[in-house]
Amino acid sequence: MQVRIIEGLLHPGEAKRAEQVLNACVHCGFCTATCPTYLQAGNELDSPRGRIYLIKEMLETGEATQVTRTHLDRCLTCLSCETTCPSGVEYHKLVAVGRATSERLAPRGAAQKSLRFLLRKLMVTPALFPALMAIGRPFAPLLPAVLRRVYFPPRTAQKKSPEIKSGVATNASDSDAGKVLLVKGCVQPTLRPETDVAFIRILTALEVPVEESAAANCCGAASFHTSGEGEARSLARAQVDYWWQRLTEEPIRAIVSTASGCGVHLKDYGTVLADDPDYRHKAEEIVRLIRDPVEVMEEVLEERNLQLTNAVAANEFVFHCPCTLQHGQGLNGRVERLLGKLGFRLPVVEDAHLCCGSAGTYSVLQPSMSRALREEKLQRLQASNPDTILTANIGCQLHLQGGTETPVRHWLEIVADVLENAALSERNA
C-alpha cells in the first residue's frame, strides 16, 4: 500500500511505525473473522481492516471526524486480529497512533474528556481507590446484587501471604537466578487481594524469593487507553527508573504482574517509550525481564525438574483465557497445560479466542458492546455447567462476575491451594 503521511503530523518515530504497519497490511480480510466488534456490528469500519483505512485516510489528509474517533474507540484492542493476521501486521501500534492523532484532530466534548480524566485519576492516584471502597463498604448491603458480587464479595477466611520482611518472603531460599519483583497494580490489591497472595504462596512453596515492587502503583495501561498517553509514559518512566536501579543492586529473575492486562502493557514498554531517547534502551532491557506468572512457574518447574502430574483431579472448573494473555502475550494454552499437569480436566470453550468485553475501561466507556460480548462469552463458558470460572486478569474477572452468580476466580488461587496441599501430603507421608 502506498502511504503518504502528512509531514509534521506525527513524531518521526510514530510516522515510521505507522508507515510500517500500513505497508504490512494487504487487506486480505482474515482479521474480520476474529474481530469481536465486527462480528457483533457487521460494520466494516468496526473491523481492523476498516480502522486501518480510517487511520490511513486521517494521516494522509490531516483530517478526522467524530466518526473516525468513534470507530477507533470501539476497538477493544484485544489483538485477536494480530493472532489471525498472516502478514504479521502489528495493529496495536497503528491504533495507538490513530487514537492519539484523532484526539488532536477531532477533540472530544467536555463530558467525554471529564469521564476519561476521572477514570485515569481513580486508577493512578495512590490510596484514592482503596479509600473510596472503604467508604462504600458499609453501604454494600443496599447495593444491587450484581454490584455486591463484583465490588463487595462476602469476606471469607483468606489464606495469608507468607510473612515478608524488607520485601522478601522469609521462608524463601536465596537463588542465583535472583528474586521476583511483584507489580501490585492499582485496583486488584483492593478488590481481589487474594490473587497476589496466592502467587506469593506459590513462589514460597517453590522456594523462589519474591518482593513486592515499590514502584508506581499503576502500569499506565488505563491512562494509555483513556486519552492519557503522556501520563502513561510518565508512569512507565517511574517504573523503569525503579527497576533499573534495582538491577544494579542484585539479580532479578523476573518482573511479574498477576494481571495479564498489566503484563501485556508492561511488555510493550519498549514501544510506549520508543520515542524517548533517555528511556528507550532501558525500557527494552527491562522488558526482557517482564514475565507472566505461568512463564515463571514453567521456568522454575523445568529448572528443578519437578513433576506435578495428577496432583489433583477436578472437573468443575472452566478456564477463560484473557485476550491479553493469549493474543497480547502470545501465551495461549500455557495456563491450561499447567493446570492439566496438576490434574485439572478443563472443557474446551467454543470461540475461546473472542473477547469477553472487559478490555480495561472499555466496559465503562462502551457499555452496550461490552455487555453483548460478555453475554456471549458466559454462554460459552457455562456450557459445561462449571462450579467455578477461572481466568488470569482482574478486569475479565470483575466483568464476568458482573454477569453471573458462578464464582469467577484467578487460576493462581486454585494452584496455590494445590501446591500447598501436595507439599503437606508429602511431609505427612
JOFENNOR-V525092 format. One record per run of one state. SS is the DSSP state (@ for helix, = for strand, . for the rest). FROM is the first residue (numbers start at 1). LEN is the number of residues. If there is no record, write none. Layout:
ss: (SS/SS)
from: (FROM/FROM)
len: (LEN/LEN)
//
This chain:
ss: (./@/./@/./@/./@/./@/./@/./@/./@/./@/./@/./@/./@/./=/./=/./=/./@/./@/./=/./@/./@/./=/./@/./@/./@/./=/./@/./=/./=/./@/./@/./=/./@/./@/./=/./@/./=/@/.)
from: (1/12/25/30/34/36/42/44/47/48/62/66/74/80/85/91/106/110/125/128/138/140/143/145/152/164/166/168/170/179/184/188/192/194/206/210/213/221/225/229/248/252/258/260/267/269/273/280/288/290/292/293/304/314/315/317/320/323/329/334/342/344/345/362/366/367/385/388/392/394/402/407/411/429)
len: (11/13/5/4/2/6/2/3/1/14/4/8/6/5/6/15/4/15/3/10/2/3/2/7/12/2/2/2/9/5/4/4/2/12/4/3/8/4/4/19/4/6/2/7/2/4/7/8/2/2/1/11/10/1/2/3/3/6/5/8/2/1/17/4/1/18/3/4/2/8/5/4/18/1)
//
